[in-house]
Amino acid sequence: MIEKAKAVIDAAKEKMQSGVTYLDEDLKTYRAGKANPAVFNSVVVNYYGTMTPIPQVASISTPDAKTMLIQPWDRNLIHPVEKAIMDANLGFTPQNNGEVIRINVPALTEERRKELVKKARTAGENAKVGIRNARRDAIDALKKLQKEGLPEDSEKDFEDEVQKCTDNFIKKIDEILAAKEKEMMTV
């Protein structure tokens, strides 16, 4: 029974960690006023009939903090990539010279910064809900194990451990959000 309870806690920790990891990856796609190739991870281009993310059809480099260069591996993709970037409404105006697409990253307006912070907080709250759901599922599984013969005091100890994990992961999310918020609000 103790092994099953430990497995329940490990599964809950894994779910909580994946929520934090997902949030961290999601926040990387937010444009914070400086060149960040991750903003193109969700922008797709029609590549021979298949909708493909830009990073899979081109190399993206950042020669400086305010410029990104996108070099499609197939020259025929320059115009479709340019159009996909415009359609994605990221606030960029791509310029191409026939070989590479140059993107100058404009400074964010105060309004856009606040909008991004609000969006980040919403994503953070969704991650916290996922962590709380993992906690609830783990506690339900522990109560079920108690009915199957796990001693009550052991069940309470495991519940406390689940709560500590939950608190730690919520704290991690708050730290990630605070760092991203600071990054986005810095001019």
Contact map, one row per residue, 1 for C-alpha under 8 A:
1111100000000000000000000000000000000000000000000000000000000000000000000000000000000000000000000000000000000000000000000000000000000000000000001000110000000000000000000000000000000000000
1111110000000000000000000000000000000000000000000000000000000000000000000000000000000000000000000000000000000000000000000000000000000000000000000000010000000000000000000000000000000000000
1111111000000000000000000000000000000000000000000000000000000000000000000000000000000000000000000000000000000000000000000000000000000000000000000000000000000000000000000000000000000000000
1111111100000000000000000000000000000000000000000000000000000000000000000000000000000000000000000000000000000000000000000000000000000000000000001000000000000000000000000000000000000000000
1111111110000000000000000000000000000000000000000000000000000000000000000000000000000000000000000000000000000000000000000000000000000000000001001000000000100100000000000000000000000000000
0111111111000000000000000000000000000000000000000000000000000000000000000000000000000000000000000000000000000000000000000000000000000000000000000000000000000100000000000000000000000000000
0011111111100000000000000000000000000000000000000000000000000000000000000000000000000000000000000000000000000000000000000000000000000000000000000000000000000000000000000000000000000000000
0001111111110000000000000000000000000000000000000000000000000000000000000000000000000000000000000000000000000000000000000000000000000000010011000000000000000000000000000000000000000000000
0000111111111000000000000000000000000000000000000000000000000000000000000000000000000000000000000000000000000000000000000000000000000000010000000000000000000100110000000000000000000000000
0000011111111100000000000000000000000000000000000000000000000000000000000000000000000000000000000000000000000000000000000000000000000000000000000000000000000000000000000000000000000000000
0000001111111110000000000000000000000000000000000000000000000000000000000000000000000000000000000000000000000000000000000000000000000000000000000000000000000000000000000000000000000000000
0000000111111111000000000000000000000000000000000000000000000000000000000000000000000000000000000000000000000000000000000000000000000110110000000000000000000000010000000000000000000000000
0000000011111111100000000000000000000000000000000000000000000000000000000000000000000000000000000000000000000000000000000000000000000000000000000000000000000000000010000000000000000000000
0000000001111111110000000000000000000000000000000000000000000000000000000000000000000000000000000000000000000000000000000000000000000000000000000000000000000000000000000000000000000000000
0000000000111111111000000000000000000000000000000000000000000000000000000000000000000000000000000000000000000000000000000000000000100100000000000000000000000000000000000000000000000000000
0000000000011111111100000000000000000000000000000000000000000000000000000000000000000000000000000000000000000000000000000000000001100100000000000000000000000000000001001000000000000000000
0000000000001111111110000000000000000000000000000000000000000000000000000000000000000000000000000000000000000000000000000000000000000000000000000000000000000000000000001000000000000000000
0000000000000111111111000000000000000000000000000000000000000000000000000000000000000000000000000000000000000000000000000000000000000000000000000000000000000000000000000000000000000000000
0000000000000011111111100000000000000000000000000000000000000000000000000000000000000000000000000000000000000000000000000000001101100000000000000000000000000000000000000000000000000000000
0000000000000001111111110000000000000000000000000000000000000000000000000000000000000000000000000000000000000000000000000000001000000000000000000000000000000000000000001001100000000000000
0000000000000000111111111000000000000000000000000000000000000000000000000000000000000000000000000000000000000000000000000000000000000000000000000000000000000000000000000000000000000000000
0000000000000000011111111100000000000000000000000000000000000000000000000000000000000000000000000000000000000000000000000000000000000000000000000000000000000000000000000000000000000000000
0000000000000000001111111110000000000000000000000000000000000000000000000000000000000000000000000000000000000000000000000011001000000000000000000000000000000000000000000000100000000000000
0000000000000000000111111111000000000000000000000000000000000000000000000000000000000000000000000000000000000000000000000000000000000000000000000000000000000000000000000000000100000000000
0000000000000000000011111111100000000000000000000000000000000000000000000000000000000000000000000000000000000000000000000000000000000000000000000000000000000000000000000000000000000000000
0000000000000000000001111111110000000000000000000000000000000000000000000000000000000000000000000000000000000000000000000000000000000000000000000000000000000000000000000000000000000000000
0000000000000000000000111111110000000000000000000000000000000000000000000000000000000000000000000000000000000000000000010000000000000000000000000000000000000000000000000000000000010000000
0000000000000000000000011111111000000110000000000000000000000000000000000000000000000000000000000000000000000000000000000000000000000000000000000000000000000000000000000000000000000000000
0000000000000000000000001111111000010111100000000000000000000000000000000000000000000000000000000000000000000000000000000000000000000000000000000000000000000000000000000000000000000000000
0000000000000000000000000111111100000010000000000000000000000000000000000000000000000000000000000000000000000000000100000000000000000000000000000000000000000000000000000000000000000000000
0000000000000000000000000001111111110010000000000000000000000000000000000000000000000000000000000000000000000000000000000000000000000000000000000000000000000000000000000000000000000001000
0000000000000000000000000000011111000000000000000000000000000000000000000000000000000000000000000000000000010000100000000000000000000000000000000000000000000000000000000000000000000011100
0000000000000000000000000000001111100000000000000000000000000000010000000000000000000000000000000000000011110000000000000000000000000000000000000000000000000000000000000000000000000001001
0000000000000000000000000000001111110000000000000000000000000000110000000000000000000000000000000000000010100000000000000000000000000000000000000000000000000000000000000000000000000000000
0000000000000000000000000000001011111000000000000000000000000101111100000000000000000000000000000000000010000000000000000000000000000000000000000000000000000000000000000000000000000000000
0000000000000000000000000000101001111110000000000000000000000100000100000000000000000000000000000000000000000000000000000000000000000000000000000000000000000000000000000000000000000000000
0000000000000000000000000000000000111111100000000000000000011100000100000000000000000000000000000000000000000000000000000000000000000000000000000000000000000000000000000000000000000000000
0000000000000000000000000001100000011111100000000000000000000000000000000000000000000000000000000000000000000000000000000000000000000000000000000000000000000000000000000000000000000000000
0000000000000000000000000001111000011111111000000000000000000000000000000000000000000000000000000000000000000000000000000000000000000000000000000000000000000000000000000000000000000000000
0000000000000000000000000000100000001111111000000000111000000000000000000000000000001000000000000000000000000000000000000000000000000000000000000000000000000000000000000000000000000000000
0000000000000000000000000000100000001111111100000000111000000000000000000000000000000000000000000000000000000000000000000000000000000000000000000000000000000000000000000000000000000000000
0000000000000000000000000000000000000011111100000000110000000000000000000000000000000000000000000000000000000000000000000000000000000000000000000000000000000000000000000000000000000000000
0000000000000000000000000000000000000011111110000000110000000000000000000000000000011001000000000000000000000000000000000000000000000000000000000000000000000000000000000000000000000000000
0000000000000000000000000000000000000000111111000011110000000000000000000000000000010000000000000000000000000000000000000000000000000000000000000000000000000000000000000000000000000000000
0000000000000000000000000000000000000000001111100111110000000000000000000000000110010000000000000000000000000000000000000000000000000000000000000000000000000000000000000000000000000000000
0000000000000000000000000000000000000000000111111111000000000000000000000000000100000000000000000000000000000000000000000000000000000000000000000000000000000000000000000000000000000000000
0000000000000000000000000000000000000000000011111111000010000000000000000000100000000000000000000000000000000000000000000000000000000000000000000000000000000000000000000000000000000000000
0000000000000000000000000000000000000000000001111100000000000000000000000000000000000000000000000000000000000000000000000000000000000000000000000000000000000000000000000000000000000000000
0000000000000000000000000000000000000000000001111110000000000000000000000000000000000000000000000000000000000000000000000000000000000000000000000000000000000000000000000000000000000000000
0000000000000000000000000000000000000000000011111111000000000000000000000000000000000000000000000000000000000000000000000000000000000000000000000000000000000000000000000000000000000000000
0000000000000000000000000000000000000000000111101111100000000000000000000000000000000000000000000000000000000000000000000000000000000000000000000000000000000000000000000000000000000000000
0000000000000000000000000000000000000000000111100111110110000000000000000000000000000000000000000000000000000000000000000000000000000000000000000000000000000000000000000000000000000000000
0000000000000000000000000000000000000001111110000011111110000000000000000000000000000000000000000000000000000000000000000000000000000000000000000000000000000000000000000000000000000000000
0000000000000000000000000000000000000001111110000001111111000000000000000000000010000000000000000000000000000000000000000000000000000000000000000000000000000000000000000000000000000000000
0000000000000000000000000000000000000001100000000000111111110000000000000000000000000000000000000000000000000000000000000000000000000000000000000000000000000000000000000000000000000000000
0000000000000000000000000000000000000000000000000001111111100000000000000000000000000000000000000000000000000000000000000000000000000000000000000000000000000000000000000000000000000000000
0000000000000000000000000000000000000000000000100001111111100000000000011100000000000000000000000000000000000000000000000000000000000000000000000000000000000000000000000000000000000000000
0000000000000000000000000000000000000000000000000000011111110000000001111100000000000000000000000000000000000000000000000000000000000000000000000000000000000000000000000000000000000000000
0000000000000000000000000000000000000000000000000000001111111000000001111000000000000000000000000000000000000000000000000000000000000000000000000000000000000000000000000000000000000000000
0000000000000000000000000000000000001000000000000000001001111100000111100000000000000000000000000000000000000000000000000000000000000000000000000000000000000000000000000000000000000000000
0000000000000000000000000000000000001000000000000000000000111110000111000000000000000000000000000000000000000000000000000000000000000000000000000000000000000000000000000000000000000000000
0000000000000000000000000000000000111000000000000000000000011111111110000000000000000000000000000000000000000000000000000000000000000000000000000000000000000000000000000000000000000000000
0000000000000000000000000000000000000000000000000000000000001111101110000000000000000000000000000000000000000000000000000000000000000000000000000000000000000000000000000000000000000000000
0000000000000000000000000000000000100000000000000000000000000111111100000000000000000000000000000000000000000000000000000000000000000000000000000000000000000000000000000000000000000000000
0000000000000000000000000000000001100000000000000000000000000111111000000000000000000000000000000000000000000000000000000000000000000000000000000000000000000000000000000000000000000000000
0000000000000000000000000000000011100000000000000000000000000101111100000000000000000000000000000000000111000000000000000000000000000000000000000000000000000000000000000000000000000000000
0000000000000000000000000000000000100000000000000000000000000111111110000000000000000000000000000000011110000000000000000000000000000000000000000000000000000000000000000000000000000000000
0000000000000000000000000000000000111000000000000000000000011111011111000000000000000000000000000000011110000000000000000000000000000000000000000000000000000000000000000000000000000000000
0000000000000000000000000000000000000000000000000000000000011110001111100000000000000000000000000001111000000000000000000000000000000000000000000000000000000000000000000000000000000000000
0000000000000000000000000000000000000000000000000000000001111000000111110000000000000000000000000001110000000000000000000000000000000000000000000000000000000000000000000000000000000000000
0000000000000000000000000000000000000000000000000000000001110000000011111000010000000000000000000011100000000000000000000000000000000000000000000000000000000000000000000000000000000000000
0000000000000000000000000000000000000000000000000000000011100000000001111110110010000000000000000001000000000000000000000000000000000000000000000000000000000000000000000000000000000000000
0000000000000000000000000000000000000000000000000000000011100000000000111110100000000000000000000000000000000000000000000000000000000000000000000000000000000000000000000000000000000000000
0000000000000000000000000000000000000000000000000000000011000000000000011111110000000000000000000000000000000000000000000000000000000000000000000000000000000000000000000000000000000000000
0000000000000000000000000000000000000000000000000000000000000000000000011111110000000000000000000110000000000000000000000000000000000000000000000000000000000000000000000000000000000000000
0000000000000000000000000000000000000000000000000000000000000000000000000111111100000000000000000000000000000000000000000000000000000000000000000000000000000000000000000000000000000000000
0000000000000000000000000000000000000000000000100000000000000000000000011111111110000000000000000000000000000000000000000000000000000000000000000000000000000000000000000000000000000000000
0000000000000000000000000000000000000000000000000000000000000000000000110111111111000000000000010111100000000000000000000000000000000000000000000000000000000000000000000000000000000000000
0000000000000000000000000000000000000000000000000000000000000000000000000001111111100000000000000000000000000000000000000000000000000000000000000000000000000000000000000000000000000000000
0000000000000000000000000000000000000000000011000000000000000000000000000001111111110000000000000000000000000000000000000000000000000000000000000000000000000000000000000000000000000000000
0000000000000000000000000000000000000000000010000000010000000000000000010000111111111000000000000000000000000000000000000000000000000000000000000000000000000000000000000000000000000000000
0000000000000000000000000000000000000000000000000000000000000000000000000000011111111100000001110000100000000000000000000000000000000000000000000000000000000000000000000000000000000000000
0000000000000000000000000000000000000000000000000000000000000000000000000000001111111110000000000000000000000000000000000000000000000000000000000000000000000000000000000000000000000000000
0000000000000000000000000000000000000000001110000000000000000000000000000000000111111111000000000000000000000000000000000000000000000000000000000000000000000000000000000000000000000000000
0000000000000000000000000000000000000001001000000000000000000000000000000000000011111111110101000000000000000000000000000000000000000000000000000000000000000000000000000000000000000000000
0000000000000000000000000000000000000000000000000000000000000000000000000000000001111111111111000000000000000000000000000000000000000000000000000000000000000000000000000000000000000000000
0000000000000000000000000000000000000000000000000000000000000000000000000000000000111111100000000000000000000000000000000000000000000000000000000000000000000000000000000000000000000000000
0000000000000000000000000000000000000000001000000000000000000000000000000000000000011111110000000000000000000000000000000000000000000000000000000000000000000000000000000000000000000000000
0000000000000000000000000000000000000000000000000000000000000000000000000000000000001111111100000000000000000000000000000000000000000000000000000000000000000000000000000000000000000000000
0000000000000000000000000000000000000000000000000000000000000000000000000000000000001101111100000000000000000000000000000000000000000000000000000000000000000000000000000000000000000000000
0000000000000000000000000000000000000000000000000000000000000000000000000000000000000100111110000000000001000000000000000000000000000000000000000000000000000000000000000000000000000000000
0000000000000000000000000000000000000000000000000000000000000000000000000000000000001100111111000000001111000000000000000000000000000000000000000000000000000000000000000000000000000000000
0000000000000000000000000000000000000000000000000000000000000000000000000000000000000100001111100000001100000000000000000000000000000000000000000000000000000000000000000000000000000000000
0000000000000000000000000000000000000000000000000000000000000000000000000000000001001100000111110000111100000000000000000000000000000000000000000000000000000000000000000000000000000000000
0000000000000000000000000000000000000000000000000000000000000000000000000000000001000000000011111000111000000000000000000000000000000000000000000000000000000000000000000000000000000000000
0000000000000000000000000000000000000000000000000000000000000000000000000000010001000000000001111111110000000000000000000000000000000000000000000000000000000000000000000000000000000000000
0000000000000000000000000000000000000000000000000000000000000000000000000000000000000000000000111111100000000000000000000000000000000000000000000000000000000000000000000000000000000000000
0000000000000000000000000000000000000000000000000000000000000000000000000010010000000000000000011111100000000000000000000000000000000000000000000000000000000000000000000000000000000000000
0000000000000000000000000000000000000000000000000000000000000000000000100010010000000000000000011111100000000000000000000000000000000000000000000000000000000000000000000000000000000000000
0000000000000000000000000000000000000000000000000000000000000000000011110000010000000000000000011111110000000000000000000000000000000000000000000000000000000000000000000000000000000000000
0000000000000000000000000000000000000000000000000000000000000000000011100000010001000000000001111111111000000000000000000000000000000000000000000000000000000000000000000000000000000000000
0000000000000000000000000000000000000000000000000000000000000000001111000000000000000000000001110001111100000000000000000000000000000000000000000000000000000000000000000000000000000000000
0000000000000000000000000000000000000000000000000000000000000000001110000000000000000000000111100000111110000000000000000000000000000000000000000000000000000000000000000000000000000000000
0000000000000000000000000000000000000000000000000000000000000000011100000000000000000000000111000000011111000000000000000000000000000000000000000000000000000000000000000000000000000000000
0000000000000000000000000000000011100000000000000000000000000000011100000000000000000000000100000000001111100000000000000000000000000000000000000000000000000000000000000000000000000000000
0000000000000000000000000000000010000000000000000000000000000000010000000000000000000000001100000000000111110000000000000000000000000000000000000000000000000000000000000000000000000000000
0000000000000000000000000000000011000000000000000000000000000000000000000000000000000000000000000000000011111000000000000000000000000000000000000000000000000000000000000000000000000000001
0000000000000000000000000000000110000000000000000000000000000000000000000000000000000000000000000000000001111101100000000000000000000000000000000000000000000000000000000000000000000000001
0000000000000000000000000000000000000000000000000000000000000000000000000000000000000000000000000000000000111111100000000000000000000000000000000000000000000000000000000000000000000000000
0000000000000000000000000000000000000000000000000000000000000000000000000000000000000000000000000000000000011111110000000000000000000000000000000000000000000000000000000000000000000000100
0000000000000000000000000000000000000000000000000000000000000000000000000000000000000000000000000000000000001111111000000000000000000000000000000000000000000000000000000000000000000000000
0000000000000000000000000000000000000000000000000000000000000000000000000000000000000000000000000000000000011111111100000000000000000000000000000000000000000000000000000000000000000000000
0000000000000000000000000000000100000000000000000000000000000000000000000000000000000000000000000000000000011111111110000000000000000000000000000000000000000000000000000000000000000001100
0000000000000000000000000000000000000000000000000000000000000000000000000000000000000000000000000000000000000111111111000000000000000000000000000000000000000000000000000000000000000000100
0000000000000000000000000000000000000000000000000000000000000000000000000000000000000000000000000000000000000011111111100000000000000000000000000000000000000000000000000000000000000000000
0000000000000000000000000000010000000000000000000000000000000000000000000000000000000000000000000000000000000001111111110000000000000000000000000000000000000000000000000000000000000001000
0000000000000000000000000000000000000000000000000000000000000000000000000000000000000000000000000000000000000000111111111000000000000000000000000000000000000000000000000000000000001001000
0000000000000000000000000000000000000000000000000000000000000000000000000000000000000000000000000000000000000000011111111100000000000000000000000000000000000000000000000000000000000000000
0000000000000000000000000000000000000000000000000000000000000000000000000000000000000000000000000000000000000000001111111110000000000000000000000000000000000000000000000000000000000000000
0000000000000000000000000010000000000000000000000000000000000000000000000000000000000000000000000000000000000000000111111111000000000000000000000000000000000000000000000000000010001000000
0000000000000000000000000000000000000000000000000000000000000000000000000000000000000000000000000000000000000000000011111111100000000000000000000000000000000000000000000000000010000000000
0000000000000000000000000000000000000000000000000000000000000000000000000000000000000000000000000000000000000000000001111111110000000000000000000000000000000000000000000000000000000000000
0000000000000000000000100000000000000000000000000000000000000000000000000000000000000000000000000000000000000000000000111111111000000000000000000000000000000000000000000000000000000000000
0000000000000000000000100000000000000000000000000000000000000000000000000000000000000000000000000000000000000000000000011111111100000000000000000000000000000000000000000000110010000000000
0000000000000000000000000000000000000000000000000000000000000000000000000000000000000000000000000000000000000000000000001111111110000000000000000000000000000000000000000000000000000000000
0000000000000000000000000000000000000000000000000000000000000000000000000000000000000000000000000000000000000000000000000111111111000000000000000000000000000000000000000000000000000000000
0000000000000000001100100000000000000000000000000000000000000000000000000000000000000000000000000000000000000000000000000011111111100000000000000000000000000000000000000000100000000000000
0000000000000000001000000000000000000000000000000000000000000000000000000000000000000000000000000000000000000000000000000001111111110000000000000000000000000000000000000100100000000000000
0000000000000000000000000000000000000000000000000000000000000000000000000000000000000000000000000000000000000000000000000000111111111000000000000000000000000000000000000000000000000000000
0000000000000001001000000000000000000000000000000000000000000000000000000000000000000000000000000000000000000000000000000000011111111100000000000000000000000000000000000000000000000000000
0000000000000011001000000000000000000000000000000000000000000000000000000000000000000000000000000000000000000000000000000000001111111110000000000000000000000000000001001100000000000000000
0000000000000000000000000000000000000000000000000000000000000000000000000000000000000000000000000000000000000000000000000000000111111111000000000000000000000000000001000000000000000000000
0000000000000000000000000000000000000000000000000000000000000000000000000000000000000000000000000000000000000000000000000000000011111111100000000000000000000000000000000000000000000000000
0000000000010011000000000000000000000000000000000000000000000000000000000000000000000000000000000000000000000000000000000000000001111111110000000000000000000000000000000000000000000000000
0000000000010000000000000000000000000000000000000000000000000000000000000000000000000000000000000000000000000000000000000000000000111111111000000000000000000000011001000000000000000000000
0000000000000000000000000000000000000000000000000000000000000000000000000000000000000000000000000000000000000000000000000000000000011111111100000000000000000000000000000000000000000000000
0000000000010000000000000000000000000000000000000000000000000000000000000000000000000000000000000000000000000000000000000000000000001111111110000000000000000000000000000000000000000000000
0000000110010000000000000000000000000000000000000000000000000000000000000000000000000000000000000000000000000000000000000000000000000111111111000000000000000000010000000000000000000000000
0000000000000000000000000000000000000000000000000000000000000000000000000000000000000000000000000000000000000000000000000000000000000011111111100000000000000010010000000000000000000000000
0000000000000000000000000000000000000000000000000000000000000000000000000000000000000000000000000000000000000000000000000000000000000001111111110000000000000000000000000000000000000000000
0000000100000000000000000000000000000000000000000000000000000000000000000000000000000000000000000000000000000000000000000000000000000000111111111000000000000000000000000000000000000000000
0000100100000000000000000000000000000000000000000000000000000000000000000000000000000000000000000000000000000000000000000000000000000000011111111100000000100110000000000000000000000000000
0000000000000000000000000000000000000000000000000000000000000000000000000000000000000000000000000000000000000000000000000000000000000000001111111110000000100000000000000000000000000000000
0000000000000000000000000000000000000000000000000000000000000000000000000000000000000000000000000000000000000000000000000000000000000000000111111111000000000000000000000000000000000000000
1001100000000000000000000000000000000000000000000000000000000000000000000000000000000000000000000000000000000000000000000000000000000000000011111111110000000000000000000000000000000000000
0000000000000000000000000000000000000000000000000000000000000000000000000000000000000000000000000000000000000000000000000000000000000000000001111111111100100000000000000000000000000000000
0000000000000000000000000000000000000000000000000000000000000000000000000000000000000000000000000000000000000000000000000000000000000000000000111111110000000000000000000000000000000000000
0000000000000000000000000000000000000000000000000000000000000000000000000000000000000000000000000000000000000000000000000000000000000000000000011111110000000000000000000000000000000000000
1000000000000000000000000000000000000000000000000000000000000000000000000000000000000000000000000000000000000000000000000000000000000000000000001111111000000000000000000000000000000000000
1100000000000000000000000000000000000000000000000000000000000000000000000000000000000000000000000000000000000000000000000000000000000000000000001111111101100000000000000000000000000000000
0000000000000000000000000000000000000000000000000000000000000000000000000000000000000000000000000000000000000000000000000000000000000000000000000100111111100000000000000000000000000000000
0000000000000000000000000000000000000000000000000000000000000000000000000000000000000000000000000000000000000000000000000000000000000000000000000100011111110000000000000000000000000000000
0000000000000000000000000000000000000000000000000000000000000000000000000000000000000000000000000000000000000000000000000000000000000000000000000000001111111000000000000000000000000000000
0000000000000000000000000000000000000000000000000000000000000000000000000000000000000000000000000000000000000000000000000000000000000000000000000000011111111100000000000000000000000000000
0000100000000000000000000000000000000000000000000000000000000000000000000000000000000000000000000000000000000000000000000000000000000000000001100100011111111110000000000000000000000000000
0000000000000000000000000000000000000000000000000000000000000000000000000000000000000000000000000000000000000000000000000000000000000000000000000000000111111111000000000000000000000000000
0000000000000000000000000000000000000000000000000000000000000000000000000000000000000000000000000000000000000000000000000000000000000000000000000000000011111111100000000000000000000000000
0000110010000000000000000000000000000000000000000000000000000000000000000000000000000000000000000000000000000000000000000000000000000000000001000000000001111111110000000000000000000000000
0000000000000000000000000000000000000000000000000000000000000000000000000000000000000000000000000000000000000000000000000000000000000000001001000000000000111111111000000000000000000000000
0000000000000000000000000000000000000000000000000000000000000000000000000000000000000000000000000000000000000000000000000000000000000000000000000000000000011111111100000000000000000000000
0000000010000000000000000000000000000000000000000000000000000000000000000000000000000000000000000000000000000000000000000000000000000000000000000000000000001111111110000000000000000000000
0000000010010000000000000000000000000000000000000000000000000000000000000000000000000000000000000000000000000000000000000000000000000010011000000000000000000111111111000000000000000000000
0000000000000000000000000000000000000000000000000000000000000000000000000000000000000000000000000000000000000000000000000000000000000010000000000000000000000011111111100000000000000000000
0000000000000000000000000000000000000000000000000000000000000000000000000000000000000000000000000000000000000000000000000000000000000000000000000000000000000001111111110000000000000000000
0000000000001000000000000000000000000000000000000000000000000000000000000000000000000000000000000000000000000000000000000000000000000000000000000000000000000000111111111000000000000000000
0000000000000001000000000000000000000000000000000000000000000000000000000000000000000000000000000000000000000000000000000000000000110010000000000000000000000000011111111100000000000000000
0000000000000000000000000000000000000000000000000000000000000000000000000000000000000000000000000000000000000000000000000000000000000000000000000000000000000000001111111110000000000000000
0000000000000000000000000000000000000000000000000000000000000000000000000000000000000000000000000000000000000000000000000000000000000000000000000000000000000000000111111111000000000000000
0000000000000001100100000000000000000000000000000000000000000000000000000000000000000000000000000000000000000000000000000000000000100000000000000000000000000000000011111111100000000000000
0000000000000000000000000000000000000000000000000000000000000000000000000000000000000000000000000000000000000000000000000000000100100000000000000000000000000000000001111111110000000000000
0000000000000000000000000000000000000000000000000000000000000000000000000000000000000000000000000000000000000000000000000000000000000000000000000000000000000000000000111111111000000000000
0000000000000000000100000000000000000000000000000000000000000000000000000000000000000000000000000000000000000000000000000000000000000000000000000000000000000000000000011111111100000000000
0000000000000000000100100000000000000000000000000000000000000000000000000000000000000000000000000000000000000000000000000001001100000000000000000000000000000000000000001111111110000000000
0000000000000000000000000000000000000000000000000000000000000000000000000000000000000000000000000000000000000000000000000001000000000000000000000000000000000000000000000111111111000000000
0000000000000000000000000000000000000000000000000000000000000000000000000000000000000000000000000000000000000000000000000000000000000000000000000000000000000000000000000011111111100000000
0000000000000000000000010000000000000000000000000000000000000000000000000000000000000000000000000000000000000000000000000000000000000000000000000000000000000000000000000001111111110000000
0000000000000000000000000000000000000000000000000000000000000000000000000000000000000000000000000000000000000000000000011001000000000000000000000000000000000000000000000000111111111000000
0000000000000000000000000000000000000000000000000000000000000000000000000000000000000000000000000000000000000000000000000000000000000000000000000000000000000000000000000000011111111100000
0000000000000000000000000000000000000000000000000000000000000000000000000000000000000000000000000000000000000000000000000000000000000000000000000000000000000000000000000000001111111110000
0000000000000000000000000010000000000000000000000000000000000000000000000000000000000000000000000000000000000000000000000000000000000000000000000000000000000000000000000000000111111111000
0000000000000000000000000000000000000000000000000000000000000000000000000000000000000000000000000000000000000000000010010000000000000000000000000000000000000000000000000000000011111111100
0000000000000000000000000000000000000000000000000000000000000000000000000000000000000000000000000000000000000000000000000000000000000000000000000000000000000000000000000000000001111111110
0000000000000000000000000000000100000000000000000000000000000000000000000000000000000000000000000000000000000000000000000000000000000000000000000000000000000000000000000000000000111111110
0000000000000000000000000000001110000000000000000000000000000000000000000000000000000000000000000000000000000000100110000000000000000000000000000000000000000000000000000000000000011111111
0000000000000000000000000000000100000000000000000000000000000000000000000000000000000000000000000000000000000100110000000000000000000000000000000000000000000000000000000000000000001111111
0000000000000000000000000000000000000000000000000000000000000000000000000000000000000000000000000000000000000000000000000000000000000000000000000000000000000000000000000000000000000111111
0000000000000000000000000000000010000000000000000000000000000000000000000000000000000000000000000000000000110000000000000000000000000000000000000000000000000000000000000000000000000001111
